[in-house]
């Protein structure tokens, strides 16, 4: 139920803001707006303020909305109202009305990110877990347990890093952009640090997924190597593991954190068979030894061992909060960075340098809406900001059925001095619809694959 409510609220807010951008600038330009609709299909609710020409509607099908303006191309317009028609406006006014929708979404994202910065959010400290063996982080000399103090792109000035989420965003950008990242790290409790450079340009990232962070080697923040909830009839229960057990070693390998322990479990495989290993535990101050035989799972065509227990304690958290001006500035910067990264990923998908698996549809968005809402109000605001950026950027793409396509028409008109012909526009519209349908089909296929995978 929470997922459905969070999804509907997100759609309603983002679509309403987008259409309000078109509506408000249209009114400011002197255009008569006949209908403002959030959703398509049969109206569930309608209202027309007294003295206003605009009818406000909520449609039954929520995936979209529209602003219907007086336009001679859509029907006869009385001569005395011709100056109120959209098509009669100068080029700059029509362009402003079209671009106002995506711009409203981007401004909403700035406001949402700024709001999160002002409210403050609980995030894990930037303390590193043990790197994945053979990863970029391990080759750079990271061992686990280091606190990241500062970070920056190679040759740039390093800036403070306040949380693990901030570090994760830098890693994502660096891997997808092919840029190396320099970290200033220090053991916990010490101020003197050392610089390490993560060669993210060597990752060759095509997907922004969990496997990307395994290649980088920084999967999560540092956690204690403690056993959490144990599933009934699981290998962990059969071995006698209890919630709260602290793992000291697996075989002859000392265990220093939860990430290392998870890796040791995953690798307990030989010749496609699970391998039993002796674990040394600390329980209620006493040392114990148990033999753990995991079960085998297949992930991405590779055998992976699992024991049926949650591994790793909770990380240490910090409240990240900024002042009024810094919070607003960081909101604008994050919106710009997410927009640029979105465009870059779309471009890479077009030329085949990034996987089409990065396209997501309504099922995945609904899932993320529910998960973010369950984590708290600020996490839901971050989700709304991310989707608002995506909606703004998507609508600026130069596809004929989108706002960006109309801007291309106006660019042609501005350069040549004449508008595009009706016949050509119809052909371009049909082509745009076809491209959008293909994109939507791929996104839905990815959604279903993730759902059943």
C-alpha positions in Angstrom: 0.0 0.0 0.0 2.9 2.4 0.9 4.4 1.7 -2.5 1.2 2.6 -4.4 0.6 5.8 -2.4 4.2 6.9 -2.7 4.1 6.2 -6.5 0.8 8.1 -7.0 2.0 11.1 -4.9 5.3 11.2 -6.8 3.6 11.1 -10.2 1.0 13.7 -9.2 3.5 16.2 -7.8 6.0 15.9 -10.7 3.4 16.0 -13.5 1.5 18.9 -11.8 4.8 20.9 -11.5 5.7 20.2 -15.1 2.3 21.2 -16.5 2.2 24.2 -14.1 5.4 25.5 -15.7 3.7 25.4 -19.2 0.5 26.9 -17.8 2.1 29.8 -15.8 4.3 31.0 -18.6 1.5 30.6 -21.1 -0.7 32.9 -19.0 2.1 35.3 -18.5 2.5 35.5 -22.3 -1.2 36.2 -22.8 -2.2 32.8 -24.1 -5.7 31.5 -23.2 -5.5 28.2 -21.5 -8.6 26.0 -21.9 -7.6 23.0 -19.7 -5.0 22.1 -17.2 -5.0 18.3 -16.7 -3.0 16.0 -14.5 -3.6 12.5 -16.0 -5.4 11.4 -19.1 -8.7 9.7 -19.8 -12.0 10.1 -18.0 -12.0 13.1 -15.6 -12.2 12.0 -11.9 -12.4 15.6 -10.7 -12.8 18.9 -12.4 -13.0 22.6 -11.3 -13.2 25.9 -13.1 -12.7 29.0 -11.0 -15.2 31.8 -11.5 -14.1 34.2 -14.2 -11.3 31.9 -15.4 -11.2 30.4 -18.9 -9.2 27.4 -17.5 -10.7 24.1 -16.4 -8.6 22.1 -14.0 -8.9 18.3 -14.3 -7.5 15.2 -12.7 -7.7 12.3 -15.2 -8.1 8.6 -14.5 -4.8 7.5 -16.1 -2.0 9.2 -14.1 1.0 8.6 -16.4 1.1 12.1 -17.8 -0.7 15.4 -18.2 -1.3 18.3 -20.5 -2.1 22.0 -20.9 -4.6 22.6 -23.7 -4.3 26.2 -25.1 -6.3 28.1 -27.6 -4.7 27.2 -31.0 -5.9 27.7 -34.5 -4.3 24.4 -35.5 -6.7 22.5 -33.3 -9.9 24.2 -34.1 -11.5 27.5 -35.2 -10.7 30.5 -33.1 -12.9 33.6 -33.0 -11.3 36.6 -34.6 -11.5 38.7 -31.4 -9.6 35.9 -29.5 -6.9 35.3 -32.2 -4.3 37.3 -30.2 -4.9 34.8 -27.3 -4.0 31.7 -29.5 -0.7 29.9 -28.9 0.1 29.8 -32.6 -0.3 33.5 -32.9 2.4 34.3 -30.3 5.9 35.4 -31.3 8.6 32.7 -31.5 10.3 33.7 -28.2 7.0 33.4 -26.4 6.2 29.9 -27.8 9.7 28.7 -27.0 9.4 30.0 -23.4 6.1 28.3 -22.9 7.5 25.0 -24.2 10.7 25.1 -22.2 8.9 26.1 -19.0 7.7 22.6 -18.2 11.1 20.9 -18.1 12.6 23.9 -16.4 9.9 23.7 -13.7 11.0 20.1 -13.0 14.6 21.1 -12.8 13.8 24.0 -10.4 11.7 21.6 -8.3 14.8 19.3 -8.1 16.9 22.2 -6.9 14.3 23.0 -4.2 14.0 19.4 -3.1 17.8 18.8 -2.9 18.1 22.1 -1.0 15.3 21.1 1.4 17.1 17.9 2.2 20.3 19.8 2.8 18.5 22.2 5.1 16.5 19.5 7.0 19.5 17.2 7.4 19.7 13.5 6.7 21.3 10.6 8.6 24.0 9.0 6.4 26.8 6.5 7.1 30.2 7.9 7.9 32.7 7.7 5.0 34.6 4.8 6.6 35.7 2.2 4.1 35.0 -1.5 4.3 37.5 -4.1 3.1 37.9 -3.7 -0.7 36.7 -6.5 -3.0 39.7 -8.7 -4.0 41.2 -7.7 -7.3 39.2 -4.5 -7.4 40.4 -0.9 -8.2 40.3 0.0 -4.5 42.5 -3.0 -3.5 45.0 -2.2 -6.3 45.1 1.4 -5.0 46.3 0.1 -1.6 43.1 0.5 0.4 42.8 -2.2 3.1 39.5 -1.3 4.9 38.8 0.7 8.0 40.2 4.0 6.5 38.1 7.1 7.0 37.8 9.2 3.8 38.6 12.8 4.7 38.7 14.5 1.3 38.2 13.6 -2.3 38.6 15.2 -5.7 39.2 14.5 -9.4 42.9 14.1 -10.4 44.6 17.6 -10.6 41.6 19.2 -8.9 41.6 20.6 -5.3 40.4 18.0 -2.8 37.1 18.8 -0.9 35.9 17.4 2.4 33.7 14.3 2.3 31.0 14.2 5.0 29.2 10.9 4.3 29.5 7.6 2.5 26.6 8.6 0.2 28.6 11.6 -0.9 31.6 9.3 -1.6 29.3 6.8 -3.5 28.0 9.7 -5.7 31.6 10.6 -6.6 32.5 7.0 -7.4 29.4 6.7 -9.6 30.3 9.9 -11.6 33.9 8.9 -11.9 33.2 5.4 -13.1 30.6 6.5 -15.7 32.6 9.5 -16.8 35.9 7.6 -16.9 37.6 10.0 -14.4 40.1 9.0 -11.8 39.3 10.0 -8.2 41.9 10.9 -5.5 41.1 10.2 -1.9 42.7 11.5 1.3 42.3 8.7 3.8 43.4 8.1 7.4 43.0 5.4 10.0 40.1 6.1 12.3 41.1 8.5 15.1 44.1 9.8 13.3 44.3 13.1 11.5 47.4 12.5 9.4 46.3 10.9 6.1 47.7 9.7 2.8 46.5 10.1 -0.7 45.4 7.2 -2.9 44.1 7.4 -6.5 41.3 5.2 -7.7 41.8 4.5 -11.4 38.1 4.6 -12.2 38.9 5.3 -15.8 39.9 1.6 -16.0 36.5 0.3 -14.9 34.8 0.6 -18.3 31.4 1.0 -16.7 28.3 0.3 -18.8 25.7 -0.2 -16.0 25.2 1.9 -12.8 24.4 -1.2 -10.7 25.8 -3.3 -7.8 28.4 -4.9 -10.1 29.9 -1.5 -10.8 30.7 -1.0 -7.2 32.2 -4.5 -6.9 34.5 -3.6 -9.8 35.5 -0.4 -7.9 35.8 -2.4 -4.7 33.9 -0.1 -2.4 30.6 -1.8 -1.9 29.5 -0.2 1.4 30.6 1.5 4.6 32.6 -0.3 7.4 30.6 -2.5 9.7 31.4 -4.9 12.5 31.8 -8.6 11.4 28.7 -9.6 13.4 26.0 -12.1 12.6 22.5 -10.7 12.4 19.1 -12.4 11.9 19.5 -16.1 11.1 16.9 -17.7 8.7 15.2 -20.9 9.9 16.6 -24.1 8.4 19.5 -22.2 6.8 23.1 -23.2 6.8 23.8 -20.6 9.4 21.2 -22.2 11.8 22.5 -25.7 11.1 26.0 -24.6 12.0 24.8 -23.1 15.3 25.3 -19.5 14.5 23.4 -17.0 16.7 22.4 -13.4 16.3 25.1 -11.2 17.8 28.0 -13.6 17.2 31.2 -11.7 16.3 33.3 -13.5 13.7 37.0 -13.5 14.6 38.3 -15.6 11.7 37.2 -17.9 8.8 39.7 -20.7 8.3 43.1 -19.1 8.9 42.0 -15.6 7.7 41.4 -12.9 10.4 38.1 -11.1 9.8 38.2 -7.3 10.3 34.8 -6.2 9.0 31.4 -7.2 7.7 32.3 -6.7 4.0 35.3 -9.0 4.2 33.2 -11.6 5.9 30.6 -11.4 3.1 33.3 -11.9 0.6 34.8 -14.9 2.4 31.3 -16.5 2.4 30.7 -15.8 -1.3 34.0 -17.4 -2.1 33.4 -20.6 -0.2 33.0 -22.5 -3.5 35.3 -25.0 -5.2 34.5 -26.8 -8.4 30.9 -25.5 -8.3 30.4 -27.0 -4.8 30.1 -25.2 -1.4 33.1 -25.6 0.9 32.9 -26.0 4.7 35.2 -23.8 6.7 35.9 -23.5 10.4 34.7 -20.2 11.9 36.0 -18.7 15.2 33.4 -16.7 17.0 33.2 -14.5 20.1 29.9 -15.1 22.0 29.2 -13.5 25.4 33.0 -13.0 25.9 33.9 -16.6 25.1 35.6 -18.0 21.9 33.9 -20.7 20.0 34.6 -22.8 16.9 32.0 -23.9 14.5 32.1 -25.4 11.0 29.9 -23.6 8.4 28.8 -25.3 5.2 27.1 -22.7 2.9 24.6 -23.4 0.2 25.2 -22.6 -3.5 23.3 -20.0 -5.5 23.9 -18.8 -9.0 24.2 -15.1 -9.7 25.0 -13.8 -13.1 26.0 -17.2 -14.2 28.5 -17.6 -11.4 28.3 -19.9 -8.3 28.0 -17.9 -5.1 27.9 -19.3 -1.5 25.2 -18.2 0.9 24.6 -19.1 4.6 21.1 -17.6 5.2 22.0 -14.9 7.7 22.4 -11.2 7.7 26.1 -10.3 7.9 27.5 -7.1 9.3 26.3 -4.7 12.0 24.9 -1.2 11.4 27.4 1.4 10.2 28.1 4.6 12.2 25.9 7.5 11.1 26.3 11.2 11.0 23.7 14.0 10.4 24.6 15.9 7.2 23.1 19.4 7.2 24.0 22.6 5.5 23.1 26.3 6.0 20.7 28.3 3.8 23.0 29.5 1.1 25.3 26.5 1.0 22.3 24.1 1.0 20.7 25.9 -1.9 24.0 26.0 -3.8 24.6 22.3 -3.3 21.0 21.6 -4.4 21.7 23.5 -7.7 25.0 21.7 -8.2 23.5 18.3 -7.5 20.7 19.0 -10.0 23.3 20.0 -12.6 25.5 17.0 -12.0 22.5 14.5 -12.2 21.3 16.2 -15.3 24.7 16.0 -17.0 25.1 12.4 -16.0 21.7 11.5 -17.2 22.4 13.1 -20.6 25.8 11.4 -20.8 24.3 8.0 -20.0 21.5 8.5 -22.6 24.2 9.4 -25.2 26.2 6.3 -24.3 23.2 4.1 -24.7 22.5 5.6 -28.1 26.1 4.8 -29.4 26.2 1.4 -27.6 28.8 2.4 -24.9 26.2 1.8 -22.1 23.7 -0.9 -21.6 20.0 -0.4 -22.3 19.4 -2.1 -18.9 19.8 1.4 -17.4 16.4 2.3 -18.8 13.7 2.0 -16.1 9.9 2.1 -16.3 7.0 2.7 -14.0 7.4 -0.7 -12.1 10.9 0.1 -11.0 10.0 3.7 -10.2 7.1 2.5 -8.1 9.4 0.1 -6.3 11.9 2.8 -5.6 9.1 5.2 -4.5 8.0 2.7 -1.8 11.5 1.8 -0.6 12.5 5.5 -0.3 9.3 6.4 1.5 9.8 3.5 4.0 13.3 5.0 4.8 11.9 8.4 5.8 10.7 11.7 4.5 14.1 13.0 3.5 14.9 9.9 1.5 11.6 10.3 -0.3 12.5 13.9 -1.2 15.8 12.7 -2.7 13.8 10.2 -4.8 11.4 12.9 -6.0 14.4 15.1 -6.9 16.0 12.4 -8.9 12.8 11.6 -10.8 12.1 15.3 -11.3 15.5 15.7 -13.0 14.9 12.7 -15.1 11.6 14.0 -16.2 13.0 17.4 -17.0 15.9 16.0 -19.0 13.8 13.5 -20.9 11.4 16.2 -22.0 14.3 18.2 -23.4 15.4 15.5 -25.7 15.0 16.5 -29.4 12.2 14.0 -30.1 9.2 15.4 -32.0 6.6 14.4 -29.4 8.5 15.9 -26.5 9.1 19.5 -25.5 12.6 19.3 -26.9 11.2 18.3 -30.3 9.1 21.4 -30.4 12.1 23.5 -29.5 13.8 22.0 -32.5 10.9 23.1 -34.6 11.3 26.6 -33.3 15.1 26.5 -33.9 14.4 25.7 -37.5 11.9 28.5 -37.7 14.4 31.0 -36.1 17.1 30.0 -38.5 15.1 29.8 -41.7 12.4 32.3 -41.0 9.6 29.9 -41.8 7.8 27.3 -39.7 8.1 23.6 -40.5 5.4 22.3 -42.8 2.3 20.4 -41.5 3.1 17.3 -43.5 6.7 17.2 -42.3 5.6 17.7 -38.7 3.2 14.8 -38.9 5.9 12.5 -40.2 8.3 13.6 -37.5 5.6 13.1 -34.9 4.9 9.6 -36.0 8.7 8.8 -35.9 8.9 10.3 -32.4 6.0 8.2 -31.2 7.7 5.1 -32.6 11.0 5.9 -30.8 9.2 6.6 -27.5 7.3 3.3 -27.8 10.5 1.4 -28.3 12.1 3.1 -25.3 9.0 2.4 -23.2 9.0 -1.3 -24.3 12.7 -1.7 -23.3 12.1 0.0 -20.0 9.1 -2.3 -19.2 11.1 -5.3 -20.3 13.9 -4.2 -17.9 11.3 -3.7 -15.1 9.9 -7.2 -15.5 13.4 -8.7 -15.7 14.3 -7.1 -12.5 11.1 -8.2 -10.9 11.4 -11.9 -11.7 15.2 -12.0 -11.6 
